Amino acid sequence: MSDSVTFPTEVPIPLTEGEQPSYTCVVDGATTLSGATVAIYKNGSGSDIATTLSMTTGSFSYGTGYFVTPVFKNFIGGNKYVAVITLTIDGVVDVRKIQWTVSKAKDLQ
């Protein structure tokens, strides 16, 4: 299932450990989107963990004025994450972010 995100979004999205979200990201006023890549950072670290910790599966897809992210996975509760998405919007390279605060499943009981 894909949730919807309209940019700009600066509020962390709450997740529970084990969730595997994907997002349909609307970019108001845009028509052509392409070439997206993602880097993922945990707790403000300077190291991209997207590949080393297999944080995504699948690929980006595009429509007029929106893109769909790959599935994000392998979140560990008690941490904060940010996905930095670099893509081309109407011929201009731009950067968008999705932030998460992840809780442990046992914290919800």
C-alpha positions as CSV (number, residue, x, y, z in Angstrom):
1,M,0.0,0.0,0.0
2,S,1.2,3.5,-0.8
3,D,0.5,6.5,1.4
4,S,0.4,10.0,0.0
5,V,2.9,12.8,0.8
6,T,2.6,16.3,-0.5
7,F,5.8,18.4,-0.5
8,P,7.0,20.3,1.4
9,T,6.8,18.0,4.4
10,E,8.9,18.7,7.4
11,V,7.0,16.6,10.0
12,P,8.4,13.2,10.8
13,I,6.0,10.4,9.9
14,P,5.4,7.9,12.8
15,L,6.2,4.3,12.0
16,T,6.3,1.1,14.0
17,E,9.2,-1.3,13.6
18,G,8.4,-3.8,10.9
19,E,6.3,-1.5,8.8
20,Q,7.3,-1.3,5.1
21,P,5.8,1.9,3.6
22,S,5.8,3.2,0.1
23,Y,4.7,6.8,-0.8
24,T,2.9,8.5,-3.6
25,C,4.6,11.9,-3.5
26,V,2.8,14.8,-5.1
27,V,4.8,17.8,-6.3
28,D,2.4,20.6,-6.8
29,G,2.8,22.5,-10.1
30,A,5.2,19.9,-11.6
31,T,4.5,18.0,-14.8
32,T,7.6,15.9,-15.6
33,L,9.5,14.0,-12.9
34,S,12.4,11.6,-13.5
35,G,15.8,10.2,-12.3
36,A,15.1,9.8,-8.6
37,T,17.7,8.4,-6.3
38,V,17.5,8.0,-2.5
39,A,20.0,8.2,0.4
40,I,18.8,7.2,3.9
41,Y,20.4,8.5,7.1
42,K,19.8,7.2,10.7
43,N,19.8,9.5,13.7
44,G,21.6,12.3,11.9
45,S,24.6,10.2,10.8
46,G,26.6,11.3,7.8
47,S,26.6,7.8,6.3
48,D,24.0,6.7,3.7
49,I,22.6,3.3,4.9
50,A,20.2,2.8,2.0
51,T,22.3,0.1,0.3
52,T,24.4,-1.3,3.1
53,L,21.3,-2.1,5.2
54,S,19.0,-2.9,2.3
55,M,16.6,-0.1,3.3
56,T,14.6,-0.2,0.0
57,T,13.1,-2.7,-2.4
58,G,11.8,-1.9,-5.8
59,S,12.3,1.3,-7.8
60,F,10.7,4.7,-8.3
61,S,7.9,5.2,-10.7
62,Y,6.5,8.4,-12.1
63,G,3.3,10.1,-13.3
64,T,2.3,13.7,-14.2
65,G,3.1,15.7,-11.1
66,Y,3.9,12.8,-8.8
67,F,6.3,9.9,-8.1
68,V,6.0,6.7,-6.2
69,T,8.9,5.6,-4.0
70,P,10.3,2.1,-3.6
71,V,9.2,0.3,-0.5
72,F,11.2,1.4,2.5
73,K,12.1,-1.4,5.0
74,N,14.3,-2.6,7.8
75,F,13.5,0.2,10.2
76,I,14.7,-0.3,13.8
77,G,12.5,1.0,16.6
78,G,13.8,3.8,18.7
79,N,15.5,5.6,15.8
80,K,14.9,8.5,13.5
81,Y,15.5,8.3,9.8
82,V,15.5,10.7,6.8
83,A,15.3,9.8,3.1
84,V,16.9,12.3,0.9
85,I,15.4,12.0,-2.6
86,T,17.2,13.7,-5.4
87,L,15.2,13.9,-8.7
88,T,14.6,16.0,-11.7
89,I,11.5,18.1,-11.7
90,D,10.6,19.8,-15.0
91,G,14.2,19.7,-16.0
92,V,15.7,21.0,-12.8
93,V,17.5,18.8,-10.2
94,D,15.8,19.1,-6.8
95,V,16.0,17.4,-3.4
96,R,13.0,16.3,-1.3
97,K,13.0,14.7,2.2
98,I,10.8,12.2,4.0
99,Q,11.4,11.8,7.8
100,W,10.4,9.0,10.1
101,T,10.3,8.4,13.9
102,V,10.2,4.7,14.4
103,S,8.8,3.1,17.6
104,K,9.4,-0.4,18.8
105,A,6.4,-2.7,18.4
106,K,6.5,-3.6,22.1
107,D,6.1,0.1,23.0
108,L,2.6,0.1,21.6
109,Q,1.2,-2.4,24.1
